[in-house]
Amino acid sequence: MPKAFDFTSPPFDRLRPAEVERVNRAVDIVFFRKGRTIIAAGTLPDHFYVVIKGLVEERDGEEIVTVHESGDGFDSGILVHQISRHDFVVREEAICYALPIEDFLELTANNPAFAAFFYKDLSLKMEAWSQRQAGPQALGALTTRVSRDMVRRPIFVDPATTLHEAAVHMDREGQRALLVRDGERIGIFTGVDLTRTAVAQRRPLDTPVRDLVHWEVLSIDEGSFLFEAALLMARRRVRHLAVRDESGEIVGVLDAANVLSSLANQADPIGTLIEHARTPAELAEASERIGFLIRQLNDSGTKIGFITELSTDLHRRIMVKLFESLAPPGLAEHACLVVMGSEGRGEYLTKTDQDNGIILADGYEPPDWERFRHRFTEAMIEAGFPPCPGEIMVRNPAWSKPLAKWCEDVRHWVMTPDEQALMNVAIFYDATAIAGDARLLDEAKRYLFDLLADNTVFHARFARAIDMFDTPLGFFTTFVTEKGAHKDELDLKKGGIFPLMHGVRALALEKRLTETNTVQRIRRLQGFGIFDQAYAQQLTEAFNYLLGLRLTVRLEKMRLHQPLDNFIRPDSISKLERDLLKDSLQIVKKFKELVRHHFHLGRF
């Protein structure tokens, strides 16, 4: 019989060092005879049990639900149902570890990865880390179920329906997807399909949807957990699911926007606050609420892609509100407000330095131009956006100027690619228009793309930045940590996030991609054959994991009122988190090799 608790098996391999000590102090070993009822249905157990030896039946009345054997734990169902719904009866004499229920509940409340192991059983053994859950106080997003009030009424059309008729149906019904019934078959035709076929492929509007329909409609049962829908969408890369009732009939269509808004049910009040704000101080309040929302979503297990999408959208709405309220008459029609950096890439989470600028139409001279630029930057700071130490802000004339001047500077950066020029190209390439005339930014980027046509030397120099920082992995995938002020820590941004993001950015620039988001760029690059679907998925998962881990670390530092940075102590996180960090950094390391080979960096 073991004398020491096994911390090498899931989920206890997810515990942090201090939590391991807590379990060692609290856990006991107990013996149960055959026929003994360990936990009775309708009660809250005194302990959480892990079977060492023997068999324990889980019963629903006379029916045996499952049999727990060596290594199995019970009853984690109390996390959702607050009581045990089943009886746990000894089939064969059993020896179990017994962890006091108070300790078990506190571990699930304070360790997202530990809690995720138990919630994963609710979604057919989903990945333990892909849905993190902080515990009973943050169950909202995880335990929210799909219901008819959050899905759109299904609209069925005939396969002979034309593109024009499909567009009319979508507009009239306020739908993003139509279901197509062909006898026993049911397919789906989405707004994205409509745009791709009618616009990108220039199909005639009288083309029937018959040959454009996706006939394998993914579905989920009404009453399933919302996070199951989000996970299925992410895995299969779809934005719509059919929702079926108990009889199997389709009762609605769930789209990604429904999922996002339901997971972030505080987003609408924040949006309303932004819409009705009259001062930067009121927008600062909205900004603070976004921070609380990000924490709640992260704690409740929302996927990092959803969090970045929502955070970016809300923060951009604040910037647009400030621009519209302060801009002199005519400016919006003759200028383009752009955001750059993580804001431009749509990867904005916790507060970082603002990066923004303005492109003016040539020949247009705004009234009170200098006064507006300074007032806008001051208002951004008042609204909670920290100033950029490098002055990449609207008040700096180097980043707010006419289109011709932008093109002149872009040409200078390309023709004399020193370190600062390469950095400026990276900043500019990530720019996204959020207000005004977006065509001005499009024209400036086309000018950049044309300048770089077949310029292999520039592309190689641009890509070389992936080697600015070493990947913090040594032989046998051991962590290489810092010395000095950050002793025993490693930098998540320099060691992992930046080289992956910049390597993708370099490949995207070479292919003249207009996307700015790293994950979107990865998907487009897959289409160009730079890497296959499996590798693209690896890169996406590694990038999202590193972003999510950095967010968790920064939120914890905010809670402890510590300076925000990108450093993490590997020994402060669980074994599972360390393993995933090693795996992600290994992917980054191999990706850097791919980029070096692609751009022939050994020659330059």
C-alpha positions, 0 to 999 in steps of 0.5 A, spaced: 500 500 500 502 506 498 505 511 503 505 517 499 500 521 495 501 520 487 502 527 484 504 524 478 497 522 475 492 527 473 489 532 475 494 532 481 500 533 477 497 540 475 498 542 483 503 548 484 508 546 490 504 550 495 498 546 493 502 539 493 504 541 501 497 542 503 495 536 500 500 532 503 498 535 510 491 534 509 490 527 505 489 521 509 488 513 507 481 510 509 479 502 508 472 500 506 469 493 507 464 490 501 457 493 501 459 500 505 456 506 502 461 511 502 457 517 499 449 517 499 445 521 494 443 527 496 448 529 501 455 533 501 460 528 502 466 530 507 471 528 503 473 527 496 476 520 494 481 517 490 481 509 489 488 506 491 485 499 491 479 495 490 472 497 486 467 502 488 460 502 484 457 509 482 449 508 482 443 511 480 438 508 484 439 500 482 442 502 475 450 502 476 452 508 472 460 506 472 465 503 476 471 506 479 477 503 480 485 504 482 486 511 480 479 514 479 476 520 484 469 521 486 465 525 487 467 531 483 460 532 481 459 536 487 462 542 483 456 543 479 450 540 482 453 542 490 450 535 492 452 528 490 447 525 485 449 518 486 450 513 491 457 510 491 458 503 494 464 498 495 463 492 490 470 490 492 474 492 499 477 498 497 483 503 500 482 510 498 485 516 499 481 521 503 482 529 502 477 533 506 472 536 502 474 543 504 481 542 501 478 539 495 473 545 493 479 550 495 484 547 490 478 547 485 477 555 486 484 557 486 487 552 481 484 553 474 488 547 471 486 542 477 479 544 476 479 543 469 480 536 469 474 535 473 469 539 468 472 535 462 468 529 464 462 534 462 464 534 455 467 527 453 474 528 456 476 534 452 483 537 453 484 539 460 487 545 459 483 548 453 478 549 458 480 552 464 475 554 470 477 557 476 472 554 481 465 555 484 465 563 484 466 563 477 462 557 474 457 562 470 461 561 463 462 554 464 456 551 466 451 556 462 447 551 457 445 552 450 438 555 450 433 557 445 433 564 447 440 564 445 440 561 438 437 564 432 430 561 429 432 556 423 431 558 416 430 552 411 431 554 404 431 549 397 437 547 394 435 551 388 435 558 392 439 563 388 445 567 391 440 573 391 434 570 394 439 567 400 442 574 401 434 577 401 433 571 406 439 573 411 437 580 411 430 580 412 431 575 417 437 578 421 441 571 420 448 569 418 446 562 416 441 559 412 439 551 412 438 548 406 434 542 406 434 537 400 430 531 402 433 527 408 439 531 407 440 538 411 446 543 409 448 550 411 450 556 407 453 562 411 454 569 410 461 568 409 459 563 403 455 568 400 461 573 400 466 568 398 462 566 392 458 572 390 464 577 391 471 574 391 469 568 386 464 573 382 459 568 381 452 570 378 447 572 383 442 567 380 447 561 381 443 556 386 446 555 392 446 547 391 453 546 389 455 551 395 452 548 401 456 544 406 452 538 407 455 535 413 452 540 419 455 540 425 450 540 431 450 540 438 444 538 443 440 543 446 442 543 454 449 542 452 454 546 456 456 553 452 463 551 453 462 545 449 459 549 443 465 554 443 470 548 443 467 544 438 467 551 434 474 552 435 476 544 433 472 544 427 474 551 425 466 553 424 462 559 426 455 556 426 452 550 429 445 547 429 442 546 435 437 539 436 432 538 441 431 531 445 427 528 439 433 530 434 429 536 431 433 542 429 430 548 433 435 553 432 442 555 429 448 558 434 453 562 431 460 564 434 457 571 436 452 568 440 457 564 444 461 570 445 456 575 447 453 569 452 460 568 455 461 575 456 454 577 458 457 584 461 460 586 454 453 589 452 453 594 459 460 596 457 458 597 450 452 601 452 457 605 457 461 607 452 456 609 447 453 614 452 460 616 455 460 624 454 467 625 458 474 621 458 473 620 465 466 616 463 470 612 458 476 610 463 470 607 467 468 603 461 476 601 460 476 599 468 470 594 467 473 591 461 479 589 465 474 586 470 471 582 464 477 580 462 479 577 469 472 574 469 473 571 462 480 568 464 478 565 470 471 562 467 475 558 462 474 562 456 478 561 450 484 566 449 481 567 442 474 570 444 478 574 450 482 578 445 477 579 440 472 582 445 477 586 449 480 588 442 473 590 440 471 594 446 478 598 447 477 600 439 470 602 441 473 607 446 478 610 441 473 611 436 468 614 441 474 619 443 476 620 436 469 622 434 467 626 439 474 630 439 475 631 431 474 637 428 468 637 422 471 634 416 477 630 419 473 623 419 472 624 411 479 626 410 483 622 415 484 615 417 485 613 425 490 607 425 492 603 431 498 599 431 502 594 435 498 589 439 492 593 438 493 593 431 493 585 431 487 584 435 491 581 440 490 587 446 489 584 453 491 588 459 493 595 458 499 596 454 502 602 451 498 605 446 500 605 439 496 610 434 497 615 428 493 618 423 493 618 415 491 625 412 488 625 405 493 629 401 492 636 400 487 636 406 489 641 412 485 640 418 483 646 422 486 646 429 490 640 427 496 640 432 491 642 438 486 636 436 492 631 436 495 633 443 488 633 446 486 626 443 493 623 446 491 627 452 484 624 452 486 617 451 491 617 457 485 620 461 481 614 458 486 609 461 491 608 455 498 609 458 502 613 453 507 610 449 515 611 451 517 611 444 511 616 442 508 612 437 501 616 438 497 621 434 500 627 438 507 625 434 507 628 427 512 623 425 505 618 426 500 623 424 501 626 417 499 626 410 499 620 405 504 622 401 509 623 407 507 616 410 509 613 403 515 618 403 517 615 410 515 608 408 520 608 402 526 611 406 525 605 411 525 600 405 531 603 402 535 604 408 533 598 413 537 600 419 534 597 426 529 603 427 527 602 420 525 595 420 522 596 427 517 602 423 516 597 418 513 592 423 509 597 427 506 600 420 505 593 417 500 591 423 496 597 423 489 597 422 484 602 421 478 603 426 475 610 424 475 615 418 477 613 411 480 606 411 482 607 404 488 611 406 491 606 410 490 601 404 493 605 399 499 606 404 500 599 405 499 597 397 505 602 396 509 598 401 508 591 398 510 594 391 516 597 394 518 590 397 516 586 390 522 581 389 526 584 395 529 578 398 534 582 402 529 586 405 525 580 407 531 577 410 533 582 414 526 583 416 525 576 418 532 576 422 529 579 428 526 572 430 533 571 433 533 577 437 532 573 443 534 566 445 528 561 446 529 559 453 530 552 452 536 548 454 538 541 452 533 535 454 528 541 454 530 544 460 528 551 462 534 556 461 532 562 466 534 569 467 540 571 472 540 578 476 534 581 478 529 576 474 533 570 477 530 563 476 524 567 471 524 567 464 521 572 459 514 569 455 514 575 450 521 575 448 522 567 449 516 565 445 510 570 443 515 575 439 519 570 435 512 566 433 508 573 432 514 576 428 516 570 424 509 569 422 509 577 420 515 576 416 512 570 412 505 574 411 509 581 409 512 577 403 506 574 401 502 581 401 497 579 406 492 584 409 491 581 415 494 583 421 492 578 427 497 573 428 492 567 428 489 569 421 495 570 418 497 563 420 491 560 417 492 564 410 499 562 410 497 555 410 493 556 404 499 559 401 502 552 402 508 555 407 506 549 412 500 544 412 494 544 417 497 540 422 503 545 423 498 551 422 494 548 428 500 547 432 503 554 431 496 557 433 495 552 439 502 554 442 501 562 440 494 562 444 497 558 450 503 563 451 498 569 450 493 565 455 499 564 460 502 571 460 495 574 461 494 569 467 501 571 470 499 579 469 492 578 472 496 575 478 501 580 478 495 586 478 492 582 484 498 583 488 500 590 486 506 588 483 509 591 476 507 588 470 512 585 466 512 578 462 516 574 466 514 567 470 517 563 474 517 556 472 517 553 478 511 557 481 506 553 476 503 546 475 507 540 472 501 541 467 503 548 465 510 547 465 509 541 460 505 545 456 510 551 456 516 547 454 512 544 448 510 551 446 517 553 446 519 547 443 514 549 437 517 556 437 524 553 437 522 549 431 518 555 427 524 559 428 528 554 424 523 554 418 523 561 418 531 561 417 530 556 412 525 560 408 529 566 408 535 563 407 538 567 413 545 564 413 546 567 407 545 574 410 
